[in-house]
């Protein structure tokens, strides 16, 4: 398997610091396209290389426009950089055309009188050495790059709610923000729990807000939660969250998903 670090290291800069050539390995595919977390991680990596001395990532707005596989071209464009924040757009194209467009917001911490947070960590303990975890399956190639432990049945779990502890198999030498966004899309659409079976589906948009300047965890484990609060006429909207191994919420997310079944 080609690791995420190897995928990023193989990106070839073009004439300036705003374009790169690369490849989506078959081991990172999800159906006929790249796993969304990989595509977003590549886009973020290139955005961070395109501008010097960026503040921490605070928000990512991702549009999954079309399939990405094989040879790819990544281009970045600085939309605006002010005193506190920088907005950078990153696009990824392959033979099928434009497949991904991201807008990343990087922002420094600002002094404020407001200091407020209200989150509840899901009741799902992180894996211990005696737990049997899922190491991925060749039928869904990208899953072989991760280790999982799921909770789909519990008294307090909602009908369209899904919990998953996730970590990258190979994560050394990867920027923490790139690791976080690579992991953040690892849950299947929560609406699949309502169907009780797999059907064709496609993520359309994904928004991630980072809660804090430098998320960290222990042993690579991140807890993902997805809860679909709307699923009708083939369209699903879901609220999502990421917690670290210490029970601290590090990101809030929202995703729109098309379900063909």
C-alpha positions, 0 to 999 in steps of 0.5 A: 500500500502507498501511504499518505506520506508517500502520496504527498511526497510524490507530488511534483511541483510545477514552474511555481509554488501554485501547481503540482502533478501527482497520482491517486494510487489504486489503494486509495480509491473508493469506488471509481474515485479517490477517497474524499479524505485523501483528496482533501488532504492533498489539497490542504497539503498543497495549499499550505505549501503555496503560501509562507508562514500561514496561521493555523487552519480554521475551516475547510469547505470542500466540494466533490465535483467529479471522480478523481483517479490516476494522474492528477493536477493540483492548483492553488490560488490565494483568494485573499490574505489579510492581517489575521486570515488567509483564504486559499482555494485548491483545485484537483483535476484528473482525466475526467476534469475538475474533481475537487474544489476546496476553500481553506481558511487559515486564521491566527488566534485573536484576543477576545472576551468570549471564551465559550464551548459546549460539547458532549463527548459520545459514550464510546471508549477508545480501543484498547489492545484487547479490542478487535479492530477492523483493518480494512477490506480489499473491496473498499481499497482506501479502508486498508490505510486505516484501523477502525472500531465502530459502534452502531448499536447502543441504547443512546444511539439515534437511528441514523447515528454512527460512531467510529474510532479511526486512525491512520496506519502510517501517520509519522511525518504528516502535518497534524492538520493534514492527518485530521482532514484525512481521517475526518471523512472516514465514516460512511454516510449515516443515512445508510443505517436507516437502510440497513444495507449499502447502496451507491452514494456520493458525497457532494459537499463537506465543511469542517471547522477546526476547534483550536489551533493545533489538534492532537490526540494519543496513539493516532486515535480520533473519534468520529460521529455522524448523525443524519438529521435529514434524508429524503428524495435521495439527499441526506444532510448530516452533522458530524464531529471529531474528538481526540483520545482525551474526549476533547472535541477538535472539529465540527463538520457538516456534509451533504450526501446523495443516496441512490437507493 
